[in-house]
Amino acid sequence: MLPKVILDTSAINQLENCGADSAPLMRALAWQFDVYLSFTSLEELVATPSESRRLDLLQRFKRLLRPGKCIVPPAEIFRLMAAAHSAASGQFDWMNVDVATEGFLDVDDLLSAEQGAENKDREAKFKECVALLRRGLGHLPITERPSCYRDVAAIMSEDQDSVWKLAQGLYRRASGTGIDEPLAKAFLQACPPCRALCIGQMLGVYSSSLRGSKDGRPAGLADLLMSVYLPYCDQFVTNDPGQRNALTEVANCTGISCRVLLFDEFTQGVSRSA
């Protein structure tokens, strides 16, 4: 069985940046890996303002895409999982829930602009929430605030009430059925993608207390939502150090055996194994 790999939007961009030099890696991806792509990455590529760059990136996406190997967006994954769990919690198996999509669209400048506006709106709303949380943390001395994603992950492992509450809210919106805290815990334990998604979103609290972090630039909302894809792959490849740091902690918190690698780390590993 070939190792499963997901390339994030930033990794696809870097692959395109390499131009003709990417040919050996493209061959390795075709023959040595089972490549999965996310609809989230497709949406981000669609929002590329430059038409020529967008066309190049979408063509790269098509070359990487294999039939049935594109996964629906995070919100849809949660909806499908919650619906399956609500219908038969005793028989629920997240691996039996179909999350595949055809994964391609006819794209023009209007759709690109609309998708870009939608992406910016989601990020703006996330930043509004972060601003509220920052004000709530204002009484804490800077020296007592988390200094890296690992610190936040440790705090969350001790007190996960916020994770359960987030799961309850998402579950209710996704399925129309309310669940109590014990059932929310059971659902997240039985569903690694949804648990990773909730943990990833709560790590967004971290950016509200960021002060000169050794992690560098904090991950944004789109970066954190990609947590949901970690259980579907053996290796997750990004070209964003902030996202790598955040998703590594999500994987550690959830016990997901997925390695989160920077693009250069992945490329070097492929070269050594060739």
C-alpha positions as CSV (number, residue, x, y, z in Angstrom):
1,M,0.0,0.0,0.0
2,L,1.4,3.4,-1.0
3,P,1.8,6.1,1.6
4,K,-1.0,8.7,1.5
5,V,0.1,12.3,1.1
6,I,-1.9,15.6,1.1
7,L,-0.3,18.7,-0.4
8,D,-1.6,21.9,1.1
9,T,-2.2,25.1,-1.0
10,S,1.2,26.5,-0.1
11,A,2.9,23.3,-1.2
12,I,1.1,23.2,-4.5
13,N,2.2,26.8,-5.1
14,Q,5.8,25.9,-4.3
15,L,5.6,22.9,-6.6
16,E,4.5,25.3,-9.4
17,N,7.2,27.8,-8.5
18,C,9.8,25.0,-9.1
19,G,8.7,24.9,-12.8
20,A,10.6,22.3,-14.8
21,D,12.6,21.3,-11.8
22,S,9.5,19.9,-10.3
23,A,9.4,17.0,-12.8
24,P,11.2,14.4,-10.7
25,L,8.9,15.2,-7.7
26,M,5.8,15.0,-9.9
27,R,6.9,11.6,-11.1
28,A,7.6,10.4,-7.5
29,L,4.1,11.7,-6.5
30,A,2.6,9.7,-9.3
31,W,4.3,6.4,-8.7
32,Q,5.4,6.4,-5.0
33,F,2.5,8.0,-3.2
34,D,-1.3,7.9,-3.1
35,V,-2.0,11.6,-3.5
36,Y,-5.0,13.2,-1.9
37,L,-6.1,16.8,-2.4
38,S,-8.6,19.0,-0.5
39,F,-11.4,21.0,-1.9
40,T,-10.2,23.7,0.5
41,S,-7.0,24.0,-1.5
42,L,-9.0,24.1,-4.7
43,E,-11.0,27.1,-3.3
44,E,-7.8,28.9,-2.4
45,L,-6.3,28.3,-5.9
46,V,-9.5,29.5,-7.5
47,A,-9.2,32.8,-5.6
48,T,-5.7,33.5,-7.1
49,P,-6.1,37.1,-8.6
50,S,-3.7,36.7,-11.5
51,E,-5.5,34.8,-14.3
52,S,-2.2,33.3,-15.8
53,R,-1.0,32.2,-12.3
54,R,-4.5,30.8,-11.5
55,L,-4.6,28.8,-14.7
56,D,-1.1,27.4,-14.1
57,L,-2.0,26.4,-10.5
58,L,-5.3,24.8,-11.5
59,Q,-3.5,22.8,-14.2
60,R,-1.0,21.6,-11.6
61,F,-4.0,20.6,-9.4
62,K,-5.4,18.6,-12.2
63,R,-2.2,16.8,-12.8
64,L,-2.0,15.9,-9.1
65,L,-5.6,14.9,-8.9
66,R,-6.7,11.3,-9.3
67,P,-10.3,10.1,-9.6
68,G,-12.0,10.2,-6.2
69,K,-9.0,11.5,-4.4
70,C,-10.3,15.0,-3.6
71,I,-11.8,15.5,-0.1
72,V,-14.8,17.8,0.6
73,P,-14.3,21.0,2.7
74,P,-14.0,20.9,6.5
75,A,-17.5,22.0,7.3
76,E,-18.9,19.3,4.9
77,I,-16.8,16.6,6.6
78,F,-18.2,17.6,10.0
79,R,-21.8,17.6,8.5
80,L,-21.4,14.2,7.0
81,M,-19.8,12.7,10.1
82,A,-22.4,14.3,12.5
83,A,-25.3,13.0,10.2
84,A,-23.9,9.5,10.2
85,H,-23.3,9.5,13.9
86,S,-26.7,11.0,14.7
87,A,-28.4,8.3,12.5
88,A,-26.7,5.3,14.2
89,S,-24.2,6.3,16.9
90,G,-23.7,2.6,17.9
91,Q,-22.6,1.6,14.4
92,F,-20.7,4.8,13.6
93,D,-17.3,4.3,11.8
94,W,-15.8,7.5,10.4
95,M,-13.8,5.5,7.8
96,N,-17.0,4.3,6.2
97,V,-18.3,7.9,5.7
98,D,-17.7,8.9,2.0
99,V,-15.9,12.3,1.9
100,A,-14.8,12.2,-1.7
101,T,-15.8,14.8,-4.3
102,E,-15.0,15.3,-8.0
103,G,-13.0,18.3,-6.9
104,F,-13.0,20.5,-10.0
105,L,-14.8,23.6,-11.2
106,D,-15.2,25.7,-14.3
107,V,-13.4,28.9,-13.2
108,D,-13.7,32.4,-14.6
109,D,-12.6,35.8,-13.2
110,L,-16.0,36.3,-11.6
111,L,-15.9,33.1,-9.7
112,S,-12.3,33.7,-8.7
113,A,-13.2,37.2,-7.3
114,E,-16.3,35.7,-5.4
115,Q,-14.2,33.0,-3.9
116,G,-11.5,35.4,-2.9
117,A,-14.1,37.6,-1.2
118,E,-15.6,34.6,0.6
119,N,-12.1,33.5,1.9
120,K,-11.4,37.0,3.1
121,D,-14.7,37.3,4.9
122,R,-14.1,34.0,6.8
123,E,-10.7,35.1,7.8
124,A,-12.0,38.5,8.9
125,K,-14.6,36.9,11.1
126,F,-12.0,34.7,12.7
127,K,-9.8,37.7,13.5
128,E,-12.8,39.4,15.1
129,C,-13.2,36.4,17.4
130,V,-9.5,36.5,18.1
131,A,-9.7,40.2,19.0
132,L,-12.4,39.4,21.6
133,L,-10.3,36.7,23.1
134,R,-7.3,38.9,23.2
135,R,-9.2,41.5,25.2
136,G,-10.3,38.6,27.6
137,L,-6.6,37.7,28.1
138,G,-5.6,41.3,28.6
139,H,-5.3,40.9,32.4
140,L,-2.7,38.2,32.1
141,P,1.0,39.3,32.2
142,I,2.8,38.6,29.0
143,T,5.2,36.3,30.8
144,E,2.3,34.0,31.8
145,R,0.9,33.7,28.3
146,P,1.6,30.7,26.1
147,S,4.8,31.2,24.1
148,C,4.4,28.4,21.5
149,Y,1.7,26.1,20.2
150,R,3.0,23.3,22.4
151,D,2.2,25.4,25.5
152,V,-1.4,25.9,24.3
153,A,-1.7,22.2,23.5
154,A,-0.6,21.4,27.1
155,I,-3.2,23.8,28.5
156,M,-5.9,22.3,26.3
157,S,-5.1,18.7,27.3
158,E,-5.7,19.7,31.0
159,D,-9.0,21.6,30.3
160,Q,-10.9,20.7,27.2
161,D,-14.3,22.2,28.1
162,S,-14.0,24.6,25.3
163,V,-13.4,21.8,22.8
164,W,-16.5,19.9,23.9
165,K,-18.6,23.0,23.8
166,L,-17.3,23.8,20.3
167,A,-18.1,20.2,19.2
168,Q,-21.7,20.5,20.6
169,G,-22.3,23.7,18.7
170,L,-20.9,22.3,15.4
171,Y,-22.8,19.0,15.8
172,R,-26.1,20.8,16.4
173,R,-25.7,23.0,13.3
174,A,-24.5,20.1,11.2
175,S,-27.2,17.5,12.2
176,G,-30.0,19.5,13.7
177,T,-29.6,17.3,16.8
178,G,-28.3,18.5,20.1
179,I,-25.9,16.4,22.2
180,D,-24.8,16.6,25.8
181,E,-21.1,16.8,26.8
182,P,-20.5,13.1,27.3
183,L,-21.9,12.3,23.9
184,A,-19.8,15.1,22.4
185,K,-16.7,13.6,24.0
186,A,-17.7,10.1,22.7
187,F,-18.2,11.5,19.2
188,L,-14.9,13.2,19.0
189,Q,-13.1,10.2,20.4
190,A,-14.7,8.1,17.6
191,C,-14.1,10.6,14.9
192,P,-10.5,11.7,14.5
193,P,-11.2,14.2,11.7
194,C,-13.8,16.1,13.7
195,R,-11.6,16.0,16.9
196,A,-8.7,17.4,14.9
197,L,-10.9,20.1,13.5
198,C,-12.1,21.2,16.9
199,I,-8.6,21.1,18.4
200,G,-7.3,23.0,15.4
201,Q,-9.8,25.8,15.8
202,M,-9.2,26.1,19.5
203,L,-5.5,26.5,18.8
204,G,-6.6,29.7,17.1
205,V,-7.0,31.1,20.7
206,Y,-3.2,31.0,20.7
207,S,-2.8,33.8,18.2
208,S,-4.8,36.0,20.5
209,S,-2.0,35.8,23.1
210,L,0.9,35.7,20.7
211,R,3.8,38.0,21.8
212,G,7.2,37.5,20.1
213,S,6.5,33.8,19.7
214,K,9.3,31.3,18.9
215,D,6.8,29.7,16.5
216,G,6.9,32.8,14.3
217,R,3.8,33.9,12.3
218,P,0.7,32.2,13.8
219,A,-1.5,30.1,11.6
220,G,-4.6,31.6,10.2
221,L,-8.1,30.2,10.1
222,A,-7.7,28.4,6.7
223,D,-4.4,26.9,8.0
224,L,-6.1,25.6,11.1
225,L,-9.2,24.2,9.3
226,M,-6.9,21.9,7.4
227,S,-6.5,20.0,10.6
228,V,-9.5,18.0,9.6
229,Y,-7.5,16.3,6.8
230,L,-4.7,14.9,9.0
231,P,-6.4,11.5,9.6
232,Y,-6.7,10.9,5.9
233,C,-3.0,10.9,5.2
234,D,0.4,9.6,6.4
235,Q,2.2,12.9,5.4
236,F,0.8,16.4,5.2
237,V,3.0,18.8,3.2
238,T,2.9,22.6,3.6
239,N,5.3,25.4,2.8
240,D,4.1,27.5,5.8
241,P,6.2,27.0,9.0
242,G,3.3,28.5,11.1
243,Q,0.9,25.9,9.8
244,R,3.4,23.1,10.2
245,N,3.9,24.0,13.8
246,A,0.2,24.2,14.5
247,L,-0.8,21.1,12.7
248,T,2.0,19.1,14.3
249,E,0.6,20.0,17.7
250,V,-2.9,19.0,16.5
251,A,-1.6,15.6,15.5
252,N,0.2,15.2,18.8
253,C,-3.0,16.2,20.8
254,T,-5.2,13.8,18.9
255,G,-2.8,10.9,18.6
256,I,-3.0,11.0,14.8
257,S,0.0,9.3,13.2
258,C,0.5,11.8,10.5
259,R,3.8,13.6,9.8
260,V,3.4,17.3,9.0
261,L,6.3,18.3,6.8
262,L,7.6,21.5,5.2
263,F,7.8,21.3,1.4
264,D,11.7,21.1,1.4
265,E,11.7,18.4,4.1
266,F,9.3,16.3,2.0
267,T,11.3,16.9,-1.2
268,Q,14.6,15.9,0.5
269,G,13.0,12.7,1.9
270,V,11.7,11.7,-1.5
271,S,15.1,12.4,-3.0
272,R,16.9,10.2,-0.4
273,S,14.5,7.3,-1.0
274,A,14.8,7.5,-4.8
